[in-house]
Amino acid sequence: MIRDRDYVALFHSIHRVLAAEKHLKEQGADFLLIPAPRELSSACGLAIRFSPELALQIGDILADADLQPAELFVREGSDFRKL
């Protein structure tokens, strides 16, 4: 379930999203690997969901691993806004 204000990170491939998952787990980050929402485009079908309070921490972890998401969205009500 994606709550209001949650962030959703999409990646270009299944390999990148799984590598991102691995690095986030190693760093003890609080996130969830989810099916990519139908409203959003994702080549690999998976996404990473996290709370807005953790955006900087997760962004830093992914940047350090050179695994920045292809697209980043925030849930606003029943819609998503691209960041």
C-alpha positions as CSV (number, residue, x, y, z in Angstrom):
1,M,0.0,0.0,0.0
2,I,1.3,3.4,-0.9
3,R,0.2,6.1,1.6
4,D,-0.3,9.8,1.0
5,R,3.1,11.6,0.7
6,D,5.1,8.3,0.3
7,Y,7.9,8.4,-2.3
8,V,8.1,5.9,-5.1
9,A,11.4,5.4,-6.9
10,L,11.4,3.7,-10.3
11,F,14.5,2.2,-12.0
12,H,15.3,1.3,-15.6
13,S,15.9,-2.4,-15.0
14,I,15.2,-5.2,-12.6
15,H,18.9,-5.5,-11.9
16,R,19.1,-1.8,-10.8
17,V,16.1,-2.0,-8.5
18,L,17.4,-5.3,-6.9
19,A,20.9,-3.7,-6.4
20,A,19.2,-0.7,-4.8
21,E,17.3,-3.0,-2.5
22,K,20.5,-4.8,-1.5
23,H,22.3,-1.5,-0.7
24,L,19.4,-0.1,1.2
25,K,19.1,-3.3,3.3
26,E,22.8,-3.3,4.0
27,Q,22.5,0.3,5.4
28,G,19.4,-0.6,7.5
29,A,17.1,1.8,5.6
30,D,13.4,1.6,6.1
31,F,11.8,1.0,2.7
32,L,9.6,-1.5,0.9
33,L,10.1,-3.2,-2.5
34,I,6.7,-3.0,-4.2
35,P,5.1,-3.7,-7.6
36,A,5.3,-0.5,-9.6
37,P,2.0,1.3,-9.6
38,R,0.1,1.0,-12.9
39,E,-0.3,4.7,-13.1
40,L,3.5,5.1,-13.4
41,S,5.8,3.8,-16.1
42,S,8.3,1.2,-15.1
43,A,10.3,-1.1,-17.4
44,C,11.1,-3.6,-14.6
45,G,7.7,-3.7,-12.8
46,L,9.2,-3.1,-9.3
47,A,9.7,0.1,-7.3
48,I,11.0,1.2,-4.0
49,R,8.6,2.9,-1.6
50,F,9.7,5.0,1.4
51,S,8.4,7.8,3.6
52,P,9.3,11.4,2.9
53,E,11.2,11.6,6.2
54,L,13.7,9.2,4.8
55,A,14.1,10.8,1.4
56,L,17.5,12.3,2.1
57,Q,18.9,9.2,3.8
58,I,17.7,6.9,1.0
59,G,18.8,9.4,-1.7
60,D,22.3,9.5,-0.2
61,I,22.6,5.7,0.0
62,L,21.5,5.3,-3.6
63,A,23.8,8.1,-4.8
64,D,26.8,6.6,-3.0
65,A,26.1,3.3,-4.8
66,D,25.5,5.1,-8.1
67,L,22.0,3.7,-8.2
68,Q,19.9,6.8,-8.5
69,P,16.3,6.1,-9.6
70,A,15.3,6.8,-13.2
71,E,12.2,8.6,-11.8
72,L,10.9,9.7,-8.4
73,F,7.3,10.3,-7.6
74,V,5.4,11.4,-4.5
75,R,1.8,10.2,-3.7
76,E,-0.7,13.1,-3.4
77,G,-4.1,11.8,-2.6
78,S,-5.0,9.4,-5.4
79,D,-2.4,10.8,-7.8
80,F,1.3,10.8,-8.2
81,R,3.5,13.9,-8.8
82,K,6.9,13.5,-10.5
83,L,9.7,15.1,-8.5
